Amino acid sequence: MNYFDELKNNQEIFFNFMKEKYRIFYNSNIFARDLQYAIKQYFEKKDIKITYPEAEELMIEFSGYLISKGDLTKISNNVWKVNFFKPEVVEEETQKVTEEKE
C-alpha cells in the first residue's frame, strides 16, 4: 500500500478524521506536527503502524501536494493556511462557537 496515495485519494476522509481532534476550518492555520500526528493516528486507526519519521515524511509529501493543489497556503516551514473547507462550513463553525458562548 502506498500511504501517500491513500492520503491523496481519501483527503476528505482524512481531514474529517483530523477535525475530530483538531480545530480545522477555512482560513485556519494547520501546523506540521498536528498534521504529522494526525497522519500517524489515521493509519493506526486502520491497524497500520507507521513510525514518527515515516509520518513526518508523509506530512512533508502530503503538505507539498496540498500546496500544489491550492488547498494549503504556506505561511512558514511548519504552518499553512487551510483553503479547502467551504465558507458555509465556516458559518456553521462560527454559529456553533456563538451558541457555546451563550
Beta strands, then each sheet from edge to edge (+ up, - down):
strand 1: 29-31
strand 2: 72-76
strand 3: 79-82
sheet 1: 1+ 3- 2+
end
